[in-house]
Each structure stands twice: as structure tokens, then as C-alpha cells.
Amino acid sequence: NQKTFRPKKNTPSGSK
């Protein structure tokens, strides 16, 4: 899930 997915490089907002 992108919502629960928190990319370390990107912000946890989910906006890729």
C-alpha cells in the first residue's frame, strides 16, 4: 500500500 509505504528517500506523504 502506498499509504502505509514510507520511502526513505521520498517523503512519507506518498507523493512520488
mmCIF entry with sequence, helices, sheets and N, C-alpha, C, O atoms, coordinates in Angstrom:
data_MODEL
# 
_entry.id   MODEL 
# 
_entity.id                         1 
_entity.type                       polymer 
_entity.pdbx_number_of_molecules   1 
# 
_entity_poly.entity_id                      1 
_entity_poly.type                           'polypeptide(L)' 
_entity_poly.nstd_linkage                   no 
_entity_poly.nstd_monomer                   no 
_entity_poly.pdbx_seq_one_letter_code       NQKTFRPKKNTPSGSK 
_entity_poly.pdbx_seq_one_letter_code_can   NQKTFRPKKNTPSGSK 
_entity_poly.pdbx_strand_id                 A 
# 
loop_
_entity_poly_seq.entity_id 
_entity_poly_seq.num 
_entity_poly_seq.mon_id 
_entity_poly_seq.hetero 
1 1  ASN n 
1 2  GLN n 
1 3  LYS n 
1 4  THR n 
1 5  PHE n 
1 6  ARG n 
1 7  PRO n 
1 8  LYS n 
1 9  LYS n 
1 10 ASN n 
1 11 THR n 
1 12 PRO n 
1 13 SER n 
1 14 GLY n 
1 15 SER n 
1 16 LYS n 
# 
_struct_asym.id          A 
_struct_asym.entity_id   1 
# 
loop_
_atom_site.group_PDB 
_atom_site.id 
_atom_site.type_symbol 
_atom_site.label_atom_id 
_atom_site.label_alt_id 
_atom_site.label_comp_id 
_atom_site.label_asym_id 
_atom_site.label_entity_id 
_atom_site.label_seq_id 
_atom_site.pdbx_PDB_ins_code 
_atom_site.Cartn_x 
_atom_site.Cartn_y 
_atom_site.Cartn_z 
_atom_site.occupancy 
_atom_site.B_iso_or_equiv 
_atom_site.pdbx_formal_charge 
_atom_site.auth_seq_id 
_atom_site.auth_comp_id 
_atom_site.auth_asym_id 
_atom_site.auth_atom_id 
_atom_site.pdbx_PDB_model_num 
ATOM 1  N N  . ASN A 1 1  ? 0.840  -1.214 0.000  1.00 0.00 ? 1  ASN A N  1 
ATOM 2  C CA . ASN A 1 1  ? 0.000  0.000  0.000  1.00 0.00 ? 1  ASN A CA 1 
ATOM 3  C C  . ASN A 1 1  ? 0.868  1.254  0.000  1.00 0.00 ? 1  ASN A C  1 
ATOM 4  O O  . ASN A 1 1  ? 1.817  1.363  0.777  1.00 0.00 ? 1  ASN A O  1 
ATOM 5  N N  . GLN A 1 2  ? 0.543  2.175  -0.856 1.00 0.00 ? 2  GLN A N  1 
ATOM 6  C CA . GLN A 1 2  ? 1.333  3.404  -0.937 1.00 0.00 ? 2  GLN A CA 1 
ATOM 7  C C  . GLN A 1 2  ? 1.109  4.277  0.301  1.00 0.00 ? 2  GLN A C  1 
ATOM 8  O O  . GLN A 1 2  ? 1.977  5.062  0.681  1.00 0.00 ? 2  GLN A O  1 
ATOM 9  N N  . LYS A 1 3  ? -0.047 4.134  0.917  1.00 0.00 ? 3  LYS A N  1 
ATOM 10 C CA . LYS A 1 3  ? -0.361 4.957  2.085  1.00 0.00 ? 3  LYS A CA 1 
ATOM 11 C C  . LYS A 1 3  ? 0.533  4.573  3.258  1.00 0.00 ? 3  LYS A C  1 
ATOM 12 O O  . LYS A 1 3  ? 1.093  5.432  3.938  1.00 0.00 ? 3  LYS A O  1 
ATOM 13 N N  . THR A 1 4  ? 0.656  3.251  3.483  1.00 0.00 ? 4  THR A N  1 
ATOM 14 C CA . THR A 1 4  ? 1.468  2.782  4.601  1.00 0.00 ? 4  THR A CA 1 
ATOM 15 C C  . THR A 1 4  ? 2.942  2.731  4.200  1.00 0.00 ? 4  THR A C  1 
ATOM 16 O O  . THR A 1 4  ? 3.823  2.623  5.053  1.00 0.00 ? 4  THR A O  1 
ATOM 17 N N  . PHE A 1 5  ? 3.199  2.810  2.894  1.00 0.00 ? 5  PHE A N  1 
ATOM 18 C CA . PHE A 1 5  ? 4.567  2.738  2.405  1.00 0.00 ? 5  PHE A CA 1 
ATOM 19 C C  . PHE A 1 5  ? 5.288  4.061  2.652  1.00 0.00 ? 5  PHE A C  1 
ATOM 20 O O  . PHE A 1 5  ? 4.835  5.107  2.186  1.00 0.00 ? 5  PHE A O  1 
ATOM 21 N N  . ARG A 1 6  ? 6.406  4.026  3.380  1.00 0.00 ? 6  ARG A N  1 
ATOM 22 C CA . ARG A 1 6  ? 7.153  5.247  3.668  1.00 0.00 ? 6  ARG A CA 1 
ATOM 23 C C  . ARG A 1 6  ? 8.547  5.157  3.061  1.00 0.00 ? 6  ARG A C  1 
ATOM 24 O O  . ARG A 1 6  ? 9.453  4.574  3.657  1.00 0.00 ? 6  ARG A O  1 
ATOM 25 N N  . PRO A 1 7  ? 8.719  5.740  1.866  1.00 0.00 ? 7  PRO A N  1 
ATOM 26 C CA . PRO A 1 7  ? 10.016 5.750  1.208  1.00 0.00 ? 7  PRO A CA 1 
ATOM 27 C C  . PRO A 1 7  ? 11.020 6.590  1.999  1.00 0.00 ? 7  PRO A C  1 
ATOM 28 O O  . PRO A 1 7  ? 10.714 7.710  2.407  1.00 0.00 ? 7  PRO A O  1 
ATOM 29 N N  . LYS A 1 8  ? 12.210 6.048  2.211  1.00 0.00 ? 8  LYS A N  1 
ATOM 30 C CA . LYS A 1 8  ? 13.221 6.766  2.990  1.00 0.00 ? 8  LYS A CA 1 
ATOM 31 C C  . LYS A 1 8  ? 13.731 7.976  2.202  1.00 0.00 ? 8  LYS A C  1 
ATOM 32 O O  . LYS A 1 8  ? 14.012 9.028  2.776  1.00 0.00 ? 8  LYS A O  1 
ATOM 33 N N  . LYS A 1 9  ? 13.846 7.813  0.887  1.00 0.00 ? 9  LYS A N  1 
ATOM 34 C CA . LYS A 1 9  ? 14.346 8.915  0.068  1.00 0.00 ? 9  LYS A CA 1 
ATOM 35 C C  . LYS A 1 9  ? 13.262 9.982  -0.117 1.00 0.00 ? 9  LYS A C  1 
ATOM 36 O O  . LYS A 1 9  ? 13.516 11.183 -0.015 1.00 0.00 ? 9  LYS A O  1 
ATOM 37 N N  . ASN A 1 10 ? 12.051 9.502  -0.390 1.00 0.00 ? 10 ASN A N  1 
ATOM 38 C CA . ASN A 1 10 ? 10.955 10.436 -0.610 1.00 0.00 ? 10 ASN A CA 1 
ATOM 39 C C  . ASN A 1 10 ? 10.197 10.698 0.688  1.00 0.00 ? 10 ASN A C  1 
ATOM 40 O O  . ASN A 1 10 ? 10.433 10.033 1.696  1.00 0.00 ? 10 ASN A O  1 
ATOM 41 N N  . THR A 1 11 ? 9.304  11.653 0.659  1.00 0.00 ? 11 THR A N  1 
ATOM 42 C CA . THR A 1 11 ? 8.536  11.985 1.858  1.00 0.00 ? 11 THR A CA 1 
ATOM 43 C C  . THR A 1 11 ? 7.464  10.928 2.092  1.00 0.00 ? 11 THR A C  1 
ATOM 44 O O  . THR A 1 11 ? 6.957  10.345 1.133  1.00 0.00 ? 11 THR A O  1 
ATOM 45 N N  . PRO A 1 12 ? 7.110  10.672 3.344  1.00 0.00 ? 12 PRO A N  1 
ATOM 46 C CA . PRO A 1 12 ? 6.102  9.667  3.694  1.00 0.00 ? 12 PRO A CA 1 
ATOM 47 C C  . PRO A 1 12 ? 4.706  10.070 3.232  1.00 0.00 ? 12 PRO A C  1 
ATOM 48 O O  . PRO A 1 12 ? 3.732  9.363  3.490  1.00 0.00 ? 12 PRO A O  1 
ATOM 49 N N  . SER A 1 13 ? 4.612  11.202 2.552  1.00 0.00 ? 13 SER A N  1 
ATOM 50 C CA . SER A 1 13 ? 3.315  11.679 2.088  1.00 0.00 ? 13 SER A CA 1 
ATOM 51 C C  . SER A 1 13 ? 2.758  10.752 1.018  1.00 0.00 ? 13 SER A C  1 
ATOM 52 O O  . SER A 1 13 ? 1.544  10.647 0.847  1.00 0.00 ? 13 SER A O  1 
ATOM 53 N N  . GLY A 1 14 ? 3.652  10.080 0.299  1.00 0.00 ? 14 GLY A N  1 
ATOM 54 C CA . GLY A 1 14 ? 3.220  9.119  -0.704 1.00 0.00 ? 14 GLY A CA 1 
ATOM 55 C C  . GLY A 1 14 ? 3.188  9.740  -2.091 1.00 0.00 ? 14 GLY A C  1 
ATOM 56 O O  . GLY A 1 14 ? 2.803  9.095  -3.066 1.00 0.00 ? 14 GLY A O  1 
ATOM 57 N N  . SER A 1 15 ? 3.597  11.004 -2.167 1.00 0.00 ? 15 SER A N  1 
ATOM 58 C CA . SER A 1 15 ? 3.597  11.649 -3.483 1.00 0.00 ? 15 SER A CA 1 
ATOM 59 C C  . SER A 1 15 ? 4.897  11.326 -4.190 1.00 0.00 ? 15 SER A C  1 
ATOM 60 O O  . SER A 1 15 ? 5.948  11.861 -3.836 1.00 0.00 ? 15 SER A O  1 
ATOM 61 N N  . LYS A 1 16 ? 4.836  10.459 -5.182 1.00 0.00 ? 16 LYS A N  1 
ATOM 62 C CA . LYS A 1 16 ? 6.053  10.049 -5.874 1.00 0.00 ? 16 LYS A CA 1 
ATOM 63 C C  . LYS A 1 16 ? 6.245  10.914 -7.116 1.00 0.00 ? 16 LYS A C  1 
ATOM 64 O O  . LYS A 1 16 ? 7.218  10.734 -7.849 1.00 0.00 ? 16 LYS A O  1 
# 
